[in-house]
Amino acid sequence: MNILLLGSGGRECALSWKLSQSPLCKKLFIATGNAGTAAYGTNVAIGINDFEALKTFCLAEKIDILFPGSEEPLVNGVYDFFKKDALLQHIIIPGPSKEGAQLEGSKAFSKKLMARHNIPTAAYAEFDESNFEEGLQYLENHSSPIVLKADGLAAGKGVVITSDVAEAKEVFTEMIRNAQFGDASKTVVVEQFLTGIELSVFAFTDGKHYVLLPEAKDYKRVGEGDTGPNTGGMGAISPVPFAQAEFMQKVIERIVEPTINGLRSENIIYNGFIFFGLINVQGDPYVIEYNCRMGDPETEVVMPRLENDLVELVLKMNEQKLNEVSILHSPKAAATVMLVSAGYPGEYPKGKVISGLDKVQDSLLFHAGSKSNNGQIETSGGRVIAITSLADDLKTALSMSYQNAERVQFDGKNYRRDIGFEF
């Protein structure tokens, strides 16, 4: 199979690593990829939302599978674009329709879907410019802390947890009136704050059947002890110690199956990944958010623990035969530590030379914000490299990743030294 993977981050590097291992993968292309993905396939300079250019490339290279790593092309309708074109219809896409991708693309859409199908989530209300004053009054009577979410895509940073009403009103105004997150915050969802511990659960579905991949827990805050602003993710672990059989059965019965069955009952085309961002509240799971693709940096711990052939899973999805698949989870623990640029998630420099990559031992390097420049590897993003280790236990895996985090060097390097601290 000839495969075109869309994306350029650590998630796509991990997916490239996994896809390239399949004997079913003949050629792998990555648009646009990074310095790490080049080790597993051929990087191509095509924008992930340039559907006409993607069409031209897919026809020229006889692409069999278009694999959207990122949410953007899915929310923008890449599935619909390909399926409505007679020349492209045969190409397999492990991803939902534009309508299905609203599960991530619109917080309001997903909240309404959960309400219709009795899926447990935090109480909420949504506001925009038309009922702005009503929103301020709603905040006045809301208990603290208060969660405010930009309705649309905001690169994983559109959620703000405020400590009091005054701060909530200020953030609310910034989002709607001052476009803090651009068009993404034209509508804001105000949500009840849930106290508990978070985890990520991943289903891969053919619209009817599904399989569960290894679960993970990521660490969003930039600072140790979960302090500071949210980032795209500073690290991850898998498995999650508290996600035992009893809890996971609740997740399946109350969340996973009602979501997939709900989408099907509403005739919403949904194939591919559903990322369930969950919180464990005293033993009961609640949905914080959905994503229509794999997580980042969760993919960097999930793919090394997934022992199935990923291309084979995609083909089974296409045949609607995922019920015939048994997912194999490695018994080993995986731990990812993300090396980030100075200043991230705020403004950060680029073009810093990365050294020490050849000194890394017994860990996987998944590049995120990196590029090749005249034979050197340089930083090109906020999150630069994910270091993932597999070991018999989480403590050992973390130790291995931290040892290698010291071996990789670039000016301004930062990383959290307490990934997995709760366990």
C-alpha positions as CSV (number, residue, x, y, z in Angstrom):
1,M,0.0,0.0,0.0
2,N,1.1,3.5,-0.8
3,I,0.3,5.8,2.2
4,L,0.2,9.6,2.6
5,L,0.3,10.8,6.2
6,L,-0.8,14.3,6.9
7,G,1.0,16.3,9.7
8,S,4.3,17.4,11.0
9,G,4.4,16.8,14.7
10,G,5.5,14.2,17.3
11,R,2.2,12.4,16.7
12,E,3.0,12.0,13.0
13,C,6.5,10.9,13.7
14,A,5.2,8.1,16.0
15,L,2.6,7.2,13.3
16,S,5.3,7.2,10.6
17,W,7.4,4.9,12.8
18,K,4.5,2.5,13.3
19,L,3.2,2.6,9.7
20,S,6.7,1.9,8.2
21,Q,7.0,-1.3,10.2
22,S,4.0,-2.9,8.4
23,P,4.9,-5.3,5.6
24,L,1.8,-3.9,3.9
25,C,3.4,-0.5,3.6
26,K,5.1,-0.2,0.3
27,K,5.7,3.6,0.2
28,L,5.2,6.1,3.0
29,F,4.9,9.9,2.3
30,I,4.5,12.5,5.0
31,A,3.1,16.0,4.3
32,T,4.9,18.0,5.5
33,G,6.7,15.9,8.1
34,N,9.8,16.9,10.0
35,A,13.4,15.9,10.6
36,G,12.3,12.7,12.3
37,T,9.7,11.4,9.9
38,A,12.3,11.5,7.1
39,A,13.8,8.4,8.6
40,Y,10.6,6.4,8.0
41,G,9.3,7.8,4.7
42,T,9.5,10.7,2.2
43,N,8.6,14.2,3.4
44,V,6.6,16.2,0.8
45,A,6.0,19.9,0.8
46,I,2.2,20.0,0.6
47,G,-0.1,21.9,3.0
48,I,-2.4,19.6,4.9
49,N,-5.4,21.8,4.0
50,D,-4.5,22.2,0.3
51,F,-6.9,19.5,-0.9
52,E,-6.3,20.2,-4.6
53,A,-2.6,19.7,-4.2
54,L,-3.3,16.5,-2.1
55,K,-5.5,15.2,-4.9
56,T,-2.8,15.8,-7.6
57,F,-0.1,14.0,-5.4
58,C,-2.4,11.1,-4.5
59,L,-3.2,10.4,-8.2
60,A,0.5,10.8,-9.3
61,E,1.8,8.5,-6.6
62,K,-1.1,6.0,-6.6
63,I,-1.9,6.6,-3.0
64,D,-4.1,3.8,-1.4
65,I,-4.4,5.3,2.1
66,L,-4.7,9.0,3.1
67,F,-4.0,9.1,6.8
68,P,-4.9,12.4,8.5
69,G,-2.7,12.7,11.6
70,S,-4.0,16.2,12.5
71,E,-7.5,17.3,13.2
72,E,-7.4,20.4,10.9
73,P,-7.9,18.6,7.5
74,L,-10.7,16.5,9.0
75,V,-12.5,19.5,10.5
76,N,-12.1,21.2,7.1
77,G,-13.6,18.2,5.2
78,V,-10.8,16.2,3.6
79,Y,-12.9,13.0,3.9
80,D,-15.8,14.6,2.1
81,F,-13.6,16.1,-0.6
82,F,-12.0,12.7,-1.4
83,K,-15.3,10.7,-1.2
84,K,-17.1,13.1,-3.5
85,D,-14.5,12.9,-6.2
86,A,-14.8,9.9,-8.6
87,L,-11.0,9.8,-9.0
88,L,-10.3,9.7,-5.3
89,Q,-13.2,7.7,-3.9
90,H,-11.2,4.5,-3.7
91,I,-8.6,6.0,-1.3
92,I,-9.1,4.8,2.2
93,I,-9.3,7.5,4.9
94,P,-9.1,6.5,8.6
95,G,-11.0,9.6,9.7
96,P,-14.5,11.0,10.0
97,S,-16.6,13.1,7.7
98,K,-16.6,16.9,8.2
99,E,-19.8,16.5,10.2
100,G,-18.3,13.8,12.4
101,A,-15.1,15.8,12.9
102,Q,-17.3,18.4,14.7
103,L,-16.9,16.1,17.6
104,E,-13.6,18.0,18.0
105,G,-14.2,21.0,15.9
106,S,-17.1,22.3,18.0
107,K,-17.3,22.0,21.8
108,A,-21.0,23.0,21.5
109,F,-21.7,20.2,19.0
110,S,-20.1,17.6,21.2
111,K,-21.9,18.8,24.3
112,K,-25.2,18.5,22.5
113,L,-24.4,15.0,21.3
114,M,-23.6,13.9,24.8
115,A,-26.8,15.4,26.1
116,R,-28.8,13.6,23.5
117,H,-27.2,10.2,24.3
118,N,-26.9,10.6,28.1
119,I,-23.1,10.5,28.1
120,P,-21.7,11.8,31.4
121,T,-20.0,15.2,31.1
122,A,-19.8,18.4,33.1
123,A,-22.8,20.8,33.1
124,Y,-22.4,23.6,30.7
125,A,-23.9,26.6,28.8
126,E,-22.7,28.3,25.6
127,F,-22.5,32.0,24.7
128,D,-21.5,34.2,21.9
129,E,-21.8,37.9,21.0
130,S,-25.6,37.7,20.7
131,N,-26.0,36.7,24.4
132,F,-22.8,38.2,25.8
133,E,-24.4,40.1,28.6
134,E,-26.4,37.0,29.6
135,G,-23.1,35.1,29.7
136,L,-21.6,37.7,32.2
137,Q,-24.7,37.2,34.4
138,Y,-24.4,33.4,34.2
139,L,-20.8,33.7,35.4
140,E,-21.9,36.0,38.2
141,N,-24.0,33.1,39.6
142,H,-21.5,30.3,38.8
143,S,-19.5,28.5,41.5
144,S,-15.7,28.7,41.2
145,P,-13.5,27.4,39.7
146,I,-15.0,28.1,36.3
147,V,-13.9,26.4,33.1
148,L,-14.1,28.4,29.8
149,K,-13.6,26.7,26.5
150,A,-13.2,28.2,23.0
151,D,-15.8,26.3,20.9
152,G,-13.5,25.8,17.9
153,L,-10.0,24.5,17.3
154,A,-7.3,26.4,19.3
155,A,-4.3,24.0,19.1
156,G,-5.0,22.4,22.4
157,K,-4.8,25.8,24.2
158,G,-8.4,27.0,24.1
159,V,-9.3,26.0,27.7
160,V,-8.9,28.3,30.6
161,I,-9.7,27.4,34.2
162,T,-10.4,30.5,36.2
163,S,-10.2,30.8,40.0
164,D,-13.0,33.4,40.6
165,V,-15.8,35.3,38.9
166,A,-13.8,38.4,38.2
167,E,-11.1,36.4,36.3
168,A,-13.8,34.4,34.5
169,K,-15.4,37.6,33.2
170,E,-12.1,38.9,32.0
171,V,-11.2,35.7,30.1
172,F,-14.8,35.5,28.8
173,T,-14.5,39.0,27.4
174,E,-11.1,38.4,25.9
175,M,-12.3,35.3,24.2
176,I,-15.5,36.7,22.6
177,R,-14.9,40.4,22.3
178,N,-11.2,40.5,21.7
179,A,-10.9,37.2,19.8
180,Q,-8.2,35.7,22.1
181,F,-8.3,32.5,20.1
182,G,-9.5,34.0,16.8
183,D,-12.6,32.6,15.3
184,A,-12.3,29.6,17.7
185,S,-13.6,31.7,20.6
186,K,-16.5,33.4,18.8
187,T,-18.6,30.9,20.8
188,V,-17.5,30.0,24.4
189,V,-18.6,27.1,26.4
190,V,-18.8,27.7,30.2
191,E,-18.4,24.5,32.1
192,Q,-18.7,23.1,35.6
193,F,-15.3,22.3,37.1
194,L,-14.8,18.6,37.8
195,T,-12.3,17.4,40.4
196,G,-10.5,14.2,39.6
197,I,-7.6,12.8,37.6
198,E,-7.6,12.8,33.8
199,L,-6.8,10.1,31.3
200,S,-7.1,9.6,27.5
201,V,-8.9,6.6,26.0
202,F,-8.7,5.8,22.3
203,A,-11.2,3.9,20.2
204,F,-10.6,3.0,16.5
205,T,-14.0,2.5,14.8
206,D,-15.4,1.5,11.5
207,G,-18.6,3.3,12.3
208,K,-20.2,0.1,13.7
209,H,-17.5,-1.9,15.5
210,Y,-14.6,-0.6,17.5
211,V,-11.4,-1.6,19.2
212,L,-9.7,0.1,22.2
213,L,-6.0,1.0,21.9
214,P,-3.8,1.3,25.0
215,E,-4.9,4.2,27.3
216,A,-2.6,7.0,28.3
217,K,-2.3,10.1,30.5
218,D,-0.7,13.3,29.3
219,Y,0.6,16.3,31.2
220,K,-0.7,19.6,29.8
221,R,0.7,22.3,32.2
222,V,4.2,23.6,31.4
223,G,5.4,23.6,35.0
224,E,6.1,20.9,37.5
225,G,3.2,19.9,39.8
226,D,0.8,20.8,37.0
227,T,1.4,24.5,37.3
228,G,1.6,27.3,34.7
229,P,-0.2,27.6,31.4
230,N,-1.6,24.8,29.3
231,T,0.6,23.5,26.5
232,G,0.1,20.9,23.7
233,G,1.5,18.4,26.1
234,M,4.7,18.0,28.1
235,G,4.8,14.2,28.4
236,A,2.7,11.1,28.7
237,I,2.5,7.7,30.3
238,S,0.8,4.4,29.4
239,P,-0.8,2.3,30.9
240,V,-2.6,4.5,33.5
241,P,-2.4,2.8,36.9
242,F,-6.0,3.5,38.0
243,A,-7.6,2.5,34.7
244,Q,-8.3,-1.0,35.9
245,A,-10.9,-3.4,34.5
246,E,-13.9,-2.1,36.6
247,F,-13.2,1.5,35.7
248,M,-12.7,0.7,32.0
249,Q,-15.9,-1.2,31.9
250,K,-17.7,1.9,33.0
251,V,-15.9,3.9,30.3
252,I,-17.0,1.4,27.7
253,E,-20.6,1.1,28.8
254,R,-21.3,4.8,29.6
255,I,-19.1,6.6,27.1
256,V,-17.5,4.6,24.3
257,E,-20.4,2.6,23.1
258,P,-23.1,5.4,23.5
259,T,-20.8,7.7,21.5
260,I,-20.3,5.3,18.6
261,N,-23.9,4.1,18.6
262,G,-25.1,7.7,18.9
263,L,-23.1,8.8,15.9
264,R,-24.4,5.9,13.9
265,S,-28.0,6.4,14.9
266,E,-27.8,10.0,13.7
267,N,-26.3,8.9,10.4
268,I,-23.0,10.7,11.0
269,I,-20.2,9.1,9.0
270,Y,-17.4,8.4,11.5
271,N,-14.5,6.1,10.8
272,G,-11.1,6.2,12.4
273,F,-10.0,7.4,15.9
274,I,-12.1,8.8,18.6
275,F,-10.0,10.3,21.4
276,F,-12.0,10.4,24.7
277,G,-10.5,13.0,27.1
278,L,-11.8,11.7,30.4
279,I,-11.7,12.5,34.1
280,N,-12.1,10.0,36.9
281,V,-14.3,11.6,39.5
282,Q,-14.4,9.2,42.5
283,G,-14.4,6.2,40.3
284,D,-16.8,7.4,37.7
285,P,-15.7,8.6,34.2
286,Y,-16.9,11.9,32.7
287,V,-16.0,13.3,29.2
288,I,-14.0,16.5,29.2
289,E,-13.5,16.6,25.5
290,Y,-13.5,14.5,22.3
291,N,-10.8,14.6,19.6
292,C,-11.2,13.2,16.1
293,R,-7.6,11.9,15.9
294,M,-4.9,10.5,18.1
295,G,-3.5,12.7,20.9
296,D,-0.1,14.3,21.0
297,P,2.0,13.3,23.0
298,E,-0.2,10.3,23.8
299,T,0.5,8.7,20.4
300,E,4.1,8.6,21.4
301,V,3.3,6.2,24.2
302,V,0.4,4.4,22.6
303,M,2.0,3.3,19.3
304,P,5.0,1.7,21.0
305,R,2.6,-0.3,23.2
306,L,0.3,-1.3,20.3
307,E,1.5,-4.7,19.0
308,N,-1.0,-4.9,16.1
309,D,-0.1,-3.9,12.5
310,L,-1.6,-0.4,12.1
311,V,-2.0,-0.7,8.3
312,E,-3.9,-4.0,8.8
313,L,-6.2,-2.2,11.3
314,V,-6.9,0.5,8.7
315,L,-7.8,-2.2,6.1
316,K,-10.1,-3.9,8.6
317,M,-11.8,-0.6,9.4
318,N,-12.4,0.0,5.7
319,E,-14.0,-3.5,5.4
320,Q,-16.1,-2.8,8.5
321,K,-14.6,-5.9,10.1
322,L,-13.0,-4.5,13.2
323,N,-15.1,-7.0,15.2
324,E,-12.7,-9.6,13.8
325,V,-9.6,-7.9,15.4
326,S,-8.1,-8.6,18.8
327,I,-6.0,-5.7,20.0
328,L,-2.6,-6.7,21.5
329,H,-1.3,-4.3,24.2
330,S,2.4,-4.7,25.3
331,P,2.7,-5.5,29.0
332,K,5.5,-3.0,29.2
333,A,5.1,0.6,30.4
334,A,5.8,3.5,28.2
335,A,6.9,7.0,29.3
336,T,7.4,10.1,27.1
337,V,9.2,13.3,28.1
338,M,8.8,16.2,25.8
339,L,11.8,18.6,25.2
340,V,10.5,22.1,24.5
341,S,11.9,25.5,23.5
342,A,12.6,28.3,26.0
343,G,9.5,30.4,26.4
344,Y,7.0,27.7,25.2
345,P,3.9,27.9,25.2
346,G,4.5,31.6,24.7
347,E,6.9,33.0,22.2
348,Y,10.0,31.0,21.6
349,P,13.1,31.1,19.4
350,K,13.6,28.8,16.4
351,G,16.7,27.6,14.5
352,K,18.6,26.3,17.6
353,V,21.0,23.5,16.7
354,I,20.1,20.1,18.3
355,S,23.0,17.9,19.4
356,G,23.4,14.6,21.2
357,L,20.8,12.7,19.2
358,D,23.4,10.0,18.5
359,K,24.0,9.6,22.2
360,V,20.5,8.5,23.0
361,Q,20.4,4.9,24.3
362,D,17.4,2.4,24.6
363,S,14.8,5.1,23.9
364,L,12.7,6.2,20.8
365,L,13.1,9.7,19.5
366,F,9.9,11.2,18.0
367,H,10.6,14.6,16.5
368,A,8.0,17.3,16.7
369,G,9.3,20.8,16.0
370,S,12.5,20.0,14.2
371,K,13.9,20.5,10.7
372,S,17.0,19.6,8.7
373,N,19.2,22.5,7.6
374,N,22.5,22.0,5.8
375,G,23.1,18.7,7.5
376,Q,22.2,19.9,11.0
377,I,19.0,19.3,12.9
378,E,17.5,22.5,14.3
379,T,14.5,23.5,16.4
380,S,11.4,24.7,14.4
381,G,8.6,24.6,17.0
382,G,7.7,24.9,20.6
383,R,7.6,21.2,21.3
384,V,10.8,19.9,19.8
385,I,11.4,16.2,20.5
386,A,9.5,13.5,22.4
387,I,11.7,10.9,24.2
388,T,9.8,7.6,24.7
389,S,11.1,4.6,26.7
390,L,9.6,1.1,27.2
391,A,10.3,-0.9,30.3
392,D,8.9,-3.5,32.7
393,D,7.5,-0.7,35.0
394,L,6.7,3.0,34.8
395,K,9.5,4.1,37.1
396,T,12.2,2.5,35.0
397,A,10.7,3.8,31.7
398,L,10.7,7.3,33.2
399,S,14.2,7.0,34.4
400,M,15.4,6.0,30.9
401,S,13.6,8.9,29.3
402,Y,15.1,11.4,31.7
403,Q,18.6,10.1,31.2
404,N,18.2,10.6,27.5
405,A,16.6,14.0,28.0
406,E,20.0,15.1,29.4
407,R,21.9,13.7,26.4
408,V,20.0,15.7,23.9
409,Q,21.0,19.4,23.9
410,F,19.8,22.7,22.3
411,D,19.9,26.2,23.6
412,G,17.0,27.0,25.9
413,K,15.9,23.3,26.3
414,N,13.2,22.8,28.9
415,Y,11.3,19.8,30.1
416,R,9.2,18.7,33.0
417,R,11.0,16.5,35.5
418,D,7.9,15.1,37.2
419,I,5.9,13.3,34.5
420,G,4.0,10.5,36.2
421,F,4.3,12.2,39.6
422,E,1.0,11.0,40.9
423,F,2.0,7.3,40.6
